[in-house]
């Protein structure tokens, strides 16, 4: 299997684990929601995999053509955040040198984004039409960018956790989420439950940008209380299957209020992708 095939496989697997894991408030095999189904997410991963791993595309093209393929296939925004986070990771994996870490390679990708990357990414965001995006007086996505993609992300990093990863070189993922995944994998012996543990850990640590774009901080304290209870229970059990009634209850509460921790789910997918890719051997 060549590198591109490995990347396609890892990307699809990360997206598949995203819907196999129980993540309260999100779409999963346990429960649909927000007018989307598991099949929408699986199909989105399938159709976007070719573009996001296209070595001939610049970073911005990877983002745009992945979003376009998704939009053409499912007609809604299932994976914009996933694509925005995963495309630089995949770009970094292509550019990694022998002896170089993925984190260091990713840092170089983010430092060297271009205005062209921003132009393609702005087109992708406009096409995906994410909920609660609003408008900006400086470098609105409806305008033609005059700065690099990372510079544009820096303007939004105080209100968008995905943009923050571009500025901080995925600090949330490398310094917390990857460690959480590995600890949970050792404890549970299950990729699915390790993925759930990443999600609950992130959401109990950081407010979700998608929720706060839609509602401000109206529900932030309540969401924190709900998910912290789940996260504590997950950390203190050897059998996460016993927590399914609690997970179903919190999932119902979130969806009754139309609360979708989508940014946290996107960060979870990127975490799993990094875990899977770090298993590759540099050639």
Residue pairs with C-beta under 8 A, 6 or more apart in sequence:
1 9
3 93
3 94
3 280
3 283
4 53
4 55
6 277
6 280
7 53
7 90
7 93
7 94
7 277
8 49
8 50
8 53
10 273
10 276
10 277
11 45
11 49
11 52
11 53
11 86
11 90
11 273
12 45
12 46
12 49
13 272
13 276
14 86
14 269
14 270
14 272
14 273
14 276
15 41
15 42
15 44
15 45
15 79
15 82
15 269
16 42
16 45
17 191
17 192
17 195
17 269
17 272
18 26
18 41
18 82
18 195
18 265
18 268
18 269
18 272
19 27
19 28
19 29
19 38
19 41
19 42
20 28
20 29
20 192
20 195
21 28
21 192
21 193
21 195
21 196
21 199
21 268
22 28
22 30
22 196
22 244
22 247
22 251
23 195
23 196
23 199
23 200
23 261
23 264
23 265
23 268
24 200
24 226
24 227
24 230
24 247
24 250
24 251
24 254
24 261
25 33
25 250
25 251
25 254
25 255
25 259
25 260
25 261
26 33
26 199
26 260
26 261
26 262
26 265
27 33
27 34
27 36
27 37
27 38
27 40
27 41
28 38
29 38
30 244
30 247
30 248
30 251
31 248
31 251
31 255
32 38
33 251
33 255
33 260
34 255
34 258
34 260
35 76
36 76
36 78
40 74
40 76
40 78
41 78
41 79
43 73
43 74
44 70
44 73
44 74
44 78
44 79
45 79
47 69
47 70
47 72
47 73
48 66
48 67
48 69
48 70
48 79
48 83
50 69
51 57
51 61
51 62
51 65
51 66
51 68
51 69
52 62
52 63
52 66
52 83
52 86
52 87
52 90
53 62
53 90
54 61
54 62
54 65
55 94
57 65
58 114
58 116
58 117
58 120
59 87
59 88
59 91
59 109
59 113
59 114
59 117
59 120
59 121
59 149
60 113
60 114
60 116
60 117
60 118
60 119
60 120
60 121
60 124
60 149
61 120
62 83
62 87
62 90
62 91
63 83
63 84
63 87
63 117
63 120
63 121
63 124
64 120
64 121
64 123
64 124
64 127
66 79
66 83
66 87
66 124
67 79
67 80
67 83
67 124
67 125
67 127
67 128
68 124
68 127
70 77
70 78
70 79
70 83
70 128
71 77
71 127
71 128
77 128
77 129
77 130
77 131
79 266
80 124
80 125
80 128
80 130
81 130
81 162
81 210
81 262
81 263
81 265
81 266
82 266
82 269
82 270
83 124
84 121
84 162
84 266
85 162
85 165
85 170
85 266
85 267
85 269
85 270
86 269
86 270
86 273
88 106
88 109
88 110
88 166
89 102
89 106
89 170
89 270
89 273
89 274
89 277
90 273
91 109
92 102
92 105
92 106
92 108
92 109
93 102
93 105
93 277
93 280
95 105
95 108
95 109
96 102
96 105
96 282
97 105
97 282
98 282
98 283
99 282
100 282
102 274
102 277
102 278
103 169
103 170
103 174
106 169
106 170
107 169
110 150
110 166
110 169
111 150
113 148
113 149
113 150
113 151
113 166
114 148
114 149
115 145
115 146
115 147
115 148
117 148
117 149
118 145
118 147
118 148
118 149
118 151
118 152
119 144
119 145
121 149
121 152
122 141
122 142
122 143
122 144
122 145
122 152
125 133
125 141
126 141
126 142
131 210
131 213
131 214
132 210
132 213
132 214
133 141
133 213
134 213
135 142
136 155
136 156
138 155
139 145
139 146
139 147
139 152
139 155
145 152
149 166
150 166
150 167
153 160
153 162
153 163
153 164
153 166
153 167
154 163
154 166
154 167
155 163
156 163
157 163
157 164
157 166
157 167
157 168
158 164
159 209
159 212
159 213
160 209
160 213
160 263
161 172
161 206
161 208
161 209
161 263
161 267
162 209
162 263
162 266
162 267
164 172
165 171
165 172
165 173
165 267
165 270
170 270
170 274
172 202
172 206
172 267
173 267
173 270
173 271
173 274
174 274
176 201
176 202
176 205
177 198
177 201
177 202
177 267
177 268
177 271
178 271
178 274
178 275
180 197
180 198
180 201
180 202
181 194
181 195
181 197
181 198
181 271
181 272
181 275
182 194
182 275
183 197
184 193
184 194
184 196
184 197
184 198
184 234
185 191
185 194
187 238
188 194
188 197
188 238
188 240
190 240
191 272
193 234
193 240
195 268
195 272
196 234
196 240
197 231
197 234
197 235
198 267
198 268
198 271
198 272
199 261
199 264
199 265
199 268
200 227
200 230
200 231
200 234
201 231
202 264
202 267
202 268
203 223
203 227
203 231
203 261
203 264
204 224
204 227
204 228
204 231
206 264
207 217
207 220
207 223
207 224
208 223
208 261
208 262
208 263
208 264
209 263
210 260
210 261
210 262
210 263
210 264
211 219
211 220
211 223
211 259
211 260
211 261
211 262
211 263
212 220
215 259
219 257
219 259
223 254
223 259
223 261
226 250
226 253
226 254
227 250
227 261
229 246
229 250
230 243
230 246
230 247
230 250
233 243
233 246
234 240
234 243
237 243
254 260
254 261
